[in-house]
């Protein structure tokens, strides 16, 4: 996870790790910080990777590193690659966690939990109770907002409402998203944070609450754990181990 102050003992990161351990008992699941701490900081990625390397045979990747981000985030991925390179350990860095359908479902559920949409238990479609337009808030620059376009379409289909993406750290900005929805005739809008949590700053989260009613971040939603496991599986499927025939 990004952030030198990310708590790995509680909150969404710890909860996701716990879910992954229960669902995948054969895997050694570790949580690590990208920023802060060197080889002696037990929760720093370099220390975690060094320990993993000591437990694995030489010559093969000792771990698959799955970045806990729900949309593309070039800055985080760059810092992750730099930290892994500094560790001088043979690992695989997977792609970021994403599946537009599963993310849209998780956003829908978070909105429902906040009382901003009600889920139909049979069809998983919603009858809106408190909002008539939704902004999907992303972090990670314009790439993240662009990637959320498909998620927006799928969430709009579930809610039968206008849904648009906006960025907390780039364009289109959250304020631009608010104006767009107002131009569409939306009188009461809600914001669905499309991030797990630690990758957004406290300033970002405060900015959201100023603009409109807001659901909780994705956090340790079951779909995020599922996507993390899928991302790991995809990375493993591309490995070739010594002795295997091409």
C-alpha positions in Angstrom: 0.0 0.0 0.0 1.1 3.6 -0.6 1.7 5.8 2.4 4.2 5.6 5.2 1.4 6.1 7.8 -1.0 3.4 6.5 -2.1 1.2 9.4 -1.6 -2.4 8.4 -2.9 -3.8 11.7 -6.5 -2.5 11.4 -8.7 -1.0 8.7 -9.2 -2.0 5.1 -5.7 -3.3 4.5 -5.7 -5.7 7.5 -9.3 -6.8 6.7 -8.5 -7.5 3.1 -5.4 -9.5 4.1 -7.5 -11.5 6.6 -10.1 -12.3 4.0 -7.5 -13.4 1.5 -5.8 -15.7 4.1 -9.1 -17.3 4.9 -10.1 -17.8 1.3 -6.6 -18.9 0.2 -5.1 -20.8 3.1 -2.3 -22.2 1.0 -0.9 -18.7 0.3 1.4 -16.6 2.5 -0.5 -13.3 2.4 1.5 -10.2 3.6 0.6 -6.5 3.6 3.4 -4.0 3.1 3.9 -0.3 2.7 5.5 1.1 -0.4 6.7 4.3 1.2 8.7 4.7 4.4 10.9 2.2 6.1 13.9 0.4 4.8 15.1 -3.2 5.0 14.7 -3.1 8.8 11.1 -1.8 8.9 9.0 -5.0 9.3 6.1 -3.6 7.4 8.1 -2.0 4.6 8.0 -3.7 1.3 11.8 -4.2 1.1 11.8 -6.0 4.5 8.8 -8.1 3.5 10.3 -9.1 0.2 13.7 -9.9 1.8 12.0 -12.3 4.2 10.0 -13.9 1.4 13.2 -14.4 -0.7 14.8 -16.1 2.3 12.0 -18.7 2.4 12.0 -19.5 -1.4 14.3 -21.4 -3.7 16.8 -19.2 -5.6 16.1 -18.5 -9.3 12.3 -18.2 -9.2 10.1 -15.3 -8.1 9.6 -15.3 -4.4 6.4 -13.3 -4.4 3.7 -11.7 -6.5 3.2 -8.1 -5.5 -0.4 -6.9 -6.0 -0.9 -3.2 -5.7 -4.0 -2.4 -3.7 -5.4 0.2 -6.1 -8.8 0.0 -7.8 -8.0 2.2 -10.9 -4.7 2.9 -12.7 -2.4 5.0 -10.6 0.9 5.7 -12.5 2.5 7.5 -9.5 1.8 4.7 -7.1 3.0 2.0 -9.6 6.2 4.0 -10.3 6.9 4.2 -6.5 6.2 0.5 -6.2 8.5 -0.5 -9.0 11.3 1.7 -7.5 10.8 0.1 -4.1 10.9 -3.4 -5.5 14.0 -2.5 -7.6 15.7 -1.2 -4.4 15.0 -4.5 -2.7 17.0 -6.4 -5.3 14.6 -9.4 -5.0 13.1 -11.5 -7.8 9.3 -10.8 -7.7 6.4 -10.3 -10.1 4.5 -7.0 -9.9 0.9 -7.7 -11.1 -1.5 -5.4 -12.7 -3.8 -3.3 -10.6 -7.1 -4.7 -9.2 -10.0 -4.0 -11.5 -13.1 -5.5 -13.0 -15.6 -2.9 -14.1 -18.6 -5.1 -13.3 -17.3 -6.1 -9.8 -16.3 -2.6 -9.0 -19.7 -1.2 -10.1 -21.4 -3.7 -7.9 -19.2 -2.8 -4.9 -19.9 1.0 -5.5 -23.6 0.2 -5.7 -23.5 -1.6 -2.3 -21.5 1.2 -0.7 -24.1 3.7 -1.9 -26.9 1.5 -0.5 -25.1 1.2 2.8 -25.0 5.0 3.0 -28.7 5.3 2.3 -28.1 6.8 -1.1 -29.5 4.0 -3.1 -31.6 0.9 -2.3 -30.7 -2.4 -3.7 -33.4 -4.7 -5.1 -32.6 -8.0 -3.4 -33.7 -10.1 -6.4 -32.3 -8.3 -9.4 -29.7 -6.1 -7.6 -31.1 -3.0 -9.3 -31.7 0.1 -7.3 -34.5 2.4 -6.5 -32.8 5.7 -5.6 -33.8 7.1 -2.2 -31.5 10.1 -1.7 -29.7 11.0 -4.9 -30.6 11.5 -8.5 -27.1 11.6 -9.9 -23.8 10.0 -8.9 -20.1 11.0 -9.2 -17.5 8.2 -9.2 -14.5 9.8 -7.4 -11.1 8.5 -8.4 -7.5 9.1 -7.4 -4.5 8.4 -9.7 -4.7 11.2 -12.2 -6.6 11.4 -15.5 -5.8 7.8 -16.3 -7.9 6.7 -13.3 -10.9 8.9 -14.3 -10.7 7.6 -17.9 -10.6 4.0 -16.7 -13.7 4.6 -14.6 -15.8 5.5 -17.7 -16.9 1.9 -18.2 -17.6 1.5 -14.5 -19.8 4.6 -14.7 -21.8 3.1 -17.5 -22.4 -0.1 -15.6 -23.3 1.7 -12.4 -25.7 4.0 -14.3 -27.4 0.9 -15.7 -27.8 -0.5 -12.2 -29.2 2.7 -10.8 -31.0 4.1 -13.9 -29.3 7.4 -13.1 -26.7 9.6 -14.6 -23.2 8.6 -13.4 -20.0 10.3 -14.3 -16.4 9.9 -13.2 -14.3 12.7 -11.7 -10.7 12.9 -10.3 -9.6 14.1 -6.9 -6.1 14.8 -8.2 -6.5 15.7 -11.8 -9.1 16.4 -14.5 -12.0 16.2 -14.8 -12.1 17.6 -11.3 -14.7 16.9 -8.7 -16.1 20.4 -9.1 -16.4 19.9 -12.8 -18.3 16.7 -12.2 -20.7 18.6 -9.9 -21.3 21.2 -12.6 -21.9 18.5 -15.3 -24.5 16.8 -13.2 -26.2 20.2 -12.4 -26.3 20.9 -16.1 -28.1 17.5 -16.5 -30.8 18.7 -14.1 -29.5 16.7 -11.1 -30.7 18.4 -7.9 -29.3 16.0 -5.3 -26.1 14.2 -6.1 -24.0 11.6 -4.2 -20.3 10.6 -4.5 -19.1 7.1 -4.7 -15.4 6.9 -3.9 -13.8 4.4 -6.3 -10.7 3.7 -4.2 -9.9 1.3 -1.4 -8.9 4.0 1.1 -5.3 4.4 1.9 -4.3 5.6 -1.6 -6.4 8.8 -1.0 -5.2 11.5 1.3 -7.2 13.0 4.2 -7.4 16.2 2.2 -9.0 14.3 -0.7 -11.6 12.7 1.5 -12.4 16.0 3.2 -12.9 17.6 -0.3 -15.4 14.9 -1.2 -17.6 15.6 1.8 -17.8 19.3 1.1 -19.2 18.7 -2.4 -22.0 16.2 -1.7 -23.2 13.3 0.3 -20.7 10.6 0.1 -20.6 6.8 0.4 -17.7 5.0 2.1 -14.6 4.0 0.0 -14.5 0.5 -1.3 -12.4 -0.6 1.6 -12.4 -4.3 2.4 -15.4 -5.1 0.2 -15.5 -8.8 -0.7 -15.3 -7.9 -4.4 -11.9 -6.2 -3.8 -10.6 -9.4 -2.1 -11.9 -11.4 -5.0 -10.2 -9.2 -7.5 -6.9 -9.3 -5.6 -7.0 -13.1 -5.7 -7.9 -13.1 -9.4 -5.0 -10.6 -10.1 -2.6 -13.0 -8.3 -3.9 -15.9 -10.2 -3.4 -14.2 -13.5 0.2 -13.3 -12.6 0.9 -16.9 -11.5 -0.5 -18.4 -14.7 2.1 -16.5 -16.8 5.0 -18.0 -14.8 7.3 -20.6 -16.2 9.1 -22.7 -13.6 12.4 -24.5 -14.0 11.9 -27.9 -15.6 8.6 -26.9 -17.3 8.4 -27.4 -21.1 7.5 -24.5 -23.2 
